[in-house]
Amino acid sequence: MTQEDPQAGFLPIVPEGLPEGWVSRAPEEADVEEIVGLVLAEKLEVEGSGTVQADVIAGEAVGQGAWTRREVVVLDAEGRIRVWARVHDRAAGRTNVDLTADPGLSREQEQHLAGILLDWAEQVALNISRGRGLGGTRLDVSVHENDDRLRSMLAPDGYHLARTWLQMTRDRRPGDEDLVETHQREGVVVRRVAKREDGTPVAADLQSVYRMIEESFADHFNSYRESFPEFLARLREAPGHRWDHWWIADIDVEGQWVPGGAVAALVLPPDEDGVEGTYIDYIGVHRLARGRGVAKSLLHTVIADTARRDRNRLSLEVDADSPTGADGLYESMGWTTRYRTESWHRDVRLDGTDDPVPMARRDD
């Protein structure tokens, strides 16, 4: 690796060892179409891996999503982009790594490039960790259940399978628009995040959503403490972000109404039929509010909102081993699993430190 004084902050780190005539650089606006094509080609190689959302890819490569990512594209001797690698400063102690490689590469080429770029990702992640004043971080790569190719790149570099996630979808059903009225729960009131006259959300409500989600996941697998500004910035990166897709469930506690749960959703782009959907990015119920029907009340609200907007589906992700049994709740309300993804982890630390992931609960 070539880099300047690591104490100086986020300085350039470039991959070394590329094939002769190959180069790397940061993505540019003119690269977006080619990067989208690269992602599409990779997805076509993995059965059931879903559709390509060009606006999301553009946002990550050169838009708002690039603000918290360090990225490189690798070009071959003819100037074609063959790999897109990014390192996402997700939160203190957690770094997401993404590697998209041209399926046209030979087995030898992809293994060689994967080793170089995963090494690059580790160095970038450690530099970010140093800038945060931490001793290390957990590298996290998401893998589709059918992507044996990516698994074969990760295993030699020390990554291990840590968790499996269910990607679930519920199609719109007759009567969905009336669910809030027909399934009201006494002592629970769900409301949209309040807005000021100029349309901006009320800060206190945003802080309540943040607090409900942070505290509800405090005892969950791989939980990381994320600051309020980081939380807001990350969720706003998504092209489908809308403030009117955030709700709070207030509960009655001895005559006082206090937040007991929250949900943050976003708009899914049109499917092959040209119809939008809704995605539940986060749903959290405070531990002291569990067992009062808060989760169902929030879900009924989002289902009804989806129907009233004339959308056709509602998707979410859930831990296959959730301690709260959330997958069972979703199944009982009509969700089915479309496919599974896996989290592959590797913990790395700076020289001279003991704990690579000081803010995370270890999974081993």
Buried (B, 14 or more C-beta within 10 A) or exposed (E): EEEEEBEEEEEEBBBEEBEEEBBBEEBEEEBBEBBBBBBEBBBEBBEEBEEBBBBBBBBBBBBBBBEBBBBBBBBBEEEEBBBBBBBBBBBBBBBBBBBBBBBEBEEEBBBBBBBBBBBBBBBBBBBBBBBBEBBBBBBBBBBBBBBEBBBEBBEEBBBEEBBBBBBBBBEBEEEBBEBBEEBEBEBBBBEBBEEEEEEEBEEEBBBBBBBBBBBBBEEEBBBBEBEBEBBBEBBEBBBBBEBEBBBBBBBBEEEEEEBBBBBBBBBBBEEEEEBBBBBBBBBBBBEEBBEBBBBBBBBBBBBBBBBEEEBBBBBBBBBEEBEBEBBEBBBEBBBEBEBBBBBBBBBBBBEEEEBBBBBBEEBE
